[in-house]
Amino acid sequence: MPKMKTRKSAAKRFKATGSGKLMRQPGSSAHLRECKKPKNKKKLSKRQPVHKTDAQKLKVMLPYV
């Protein structure tokens, strides 16, 4: 049986933790940062976990994560 291919677009956007949870970078973090509050900018700089229903779809896209 051939190896499964990894979706490279998903591999660049999502990273797995040591326990196997998938983490994502939140949106609205790169553009128009001047008008955002410092507390909000700090919150946007951290990774957030992917919702469990989306994680099931991502497991197919990232078979070796």
C-alpha positions in Angstrom: 0.0 0.0 0.0 1.4 3.4 -0.9 2.1 6.1 1.7 -0.6 8.7 2.3 0.3 12.2 1.3 0.2 15.1 3.7 -1.7 18.3 2.7 1.1 20.8 2.7 -1.2 23.8 3.1 -2.6 22.3 6.3 0.9 21.3 7.6 2.0 25.0 7.4 -1.1 26.2 9.3 -1.5 23.7 12.0 1.0 22.2 14.5 0.5 19.3 16.9 1.3 19.4 20.6 3.0 16.6 22.5 -0.3 15.1 23.5 -1.6 15.2 19.9 -3.9 18.2 20.0 -3.8 20.4 16.9 -3.2 24.1 17.4 -3.9 27.0 15.1 -2.9 30.7 14.8 -5.9 33.0 15.2 -7.0 35.3 12.5 -6.9 39.1 12.5 -3.4 39.1 14.0 -1.3 40.5 11.2 -3.2 43.4 9.6 -4.2 46.8 11.2 -2.5 46.2 14.5 -2.3 49.9 15.4 -5.9 50.2 16.4 -6.0 47.0 18.4 -5.6 47.0 22.2 -2.4 45.6 23.6 -4.3 42.9 25.6 -6.0 41.8 22.4 -2.7 41.7 20.4 -1.1 39.6 23.1 -4.0 37.2 23.0 -3.8 36.9 19.2 -0.1 36.1 19.3 -0.7 32.8 21.0 -1.8 29.6 19.4 -5.4 28.3 20.0 -6.7 24.8 19.9 -8.6 23.6 17.0 -12.3 22.7 17.6 -12.8 18.9 17.9 -15.1 18.7 14.8 -12.4 20.4 12.7 -9.7 18.2 14.2 -11.4 15.1 12.8 -11.1 16.5 9.3 -7.5 17.6 9.9 -6.5 14.1 10.9 -7.2 13.0 7.3 -5.3 15.9 5.9 -2.3 15.3 8.3 -2.0 11.5 8.6 1.5 11.5 10.2 1.0 14.2 12.9 
